[in-house]
Amino acid sequence: MSSISKTSVLVALIIPGERQEDTHEYLDELAFLAETAGLVSLEQFIQKLPHPDVRTFVGKGKLEEVKKFVFANNVGSVIFDEDLSPSQLRNIEREMNPADREESKVRIYDRSLLILDIFLMRAKTAQARTQVELAMNQYLLPRLTRMWTHLERQRGGTGTRGGAGEKEIETDRRVIKHEITKLKDELEKIDKQRKTQRQSRSSVVRASLVGYTNVGKSTLMNLLSKADVKAENKLFATVDATVRKVVIGDIPFLLSDTVGFIRKLPHHLIESFKSTLDEVRESDILIHVVDIAHPFHNNQIEVVTKTLAEIGAGNISTILVLNKMDLLKEEELVNKEEMKRYYRQHGYDNVVLISASSMENISELKAILFEEVRKKHVKIYPNYKATNYFAE
């Protein structure tokens, strides 16, 4: 990959009802997504419009402004913070790639494609790769322009049956439809295997770590299970679901670390990850991890809560874990009881403030988790006699 292709600009609209500060926060997140995909963001372009331009998303003048910057700075990618329609994508690609500029193609991303790209890079297991490839093919089908070569590049050219060499759109469409059918069949087989595995765990309490991406779920997973789950300061560090056996007090239970949620998570991705999200849906307890130091953490809580409801996991018993308290200012920590009371008033019975990285208040979390696991455990094993391992 050339150095040119590693640079990008970000484009967003402010439409009526949206606040400018929210748009800037969304673009900061988009820049983080771009960084995770290996792209350096050089500039942000924002336009106020009553609605997206049906032809080019932004207005003609703003697109020309973006184009001038891109050409002047040899920018490799233009990233839009919304999903583009197939016609918008084609029109923007034509504008950014005129015939006399054949030597350096500008790549156009919308939000979904960027997220799918990251998932393709992050997925390691056969199940996760199959899920993401299915989502990518479903995304590409109505957008058959130069994008077909994109999937071939990400997959190393395997299974695309010609990909970049195919010039007829109808041929490409047949190839993608065939691939979608094949991937769905593969996922159905995997799903049956996973279902059998989950049924075999019915005699054990199951808990799942959920939350926005990059809030510290994997760090907490490592801490509670003594596992070695990948944890880094990048979005979607975890794509593959990880399940570990954990013992707190004298009760064993299974703990899952699943993919982080994000604003506008592509619908195809949620659909494709159905079998992975079943780990969440079929859990007895959810541990909702929040980056309490993030300036928009309440928005992130809303995104996760909404996504959980959409996948049918909205009524599962939940522990709200306010992580990264070590990054809060002193005056914010003074009001930590008030902070916890606020979330209790908003429907969370169990709230704990911790730092997974510095291990602060982990014993309090373990005490709450033990009690919640115990409640579920005695329903499976009525003769179990609890010992209060966390009595003060």
Secondary structure, 3 states (H helix, E strand, C coil): CCCHHHEEEEEEEECCCCCHHHHHHHHHHHHHHHHHCCCEEEEEEEEECCCCECCCECCHHHHHHHHHHHHHCCCCEEEECCCCCHHHHHHHHHHHCCHHHCCCCCEEECHHHHHHHHHHHHCCCHHHHHHHHHHHHHHHHHHCCCCHHHHHHHCCCCCCCCHHHCCCHHHHHHHHHHHHHHHHHHHHHHHHHHHHHHHHCCCCEEEEEEEECCCCHHHHHHHHHCCCCCCCCCCCCCCCCEEEEEEECCEEEEEEECCCECCCCCHHHHHHCHHHHHHHHCCCEEEEEEECCCCCHHHHHHHHHHHHHHCCCCCCEEEEEEECHHHCCHHHHHCHHHHHHHHHHCCCCEEEECECCCCECHHHHHHHHHHHHHHHHHHHCCCCCCCCCCCC
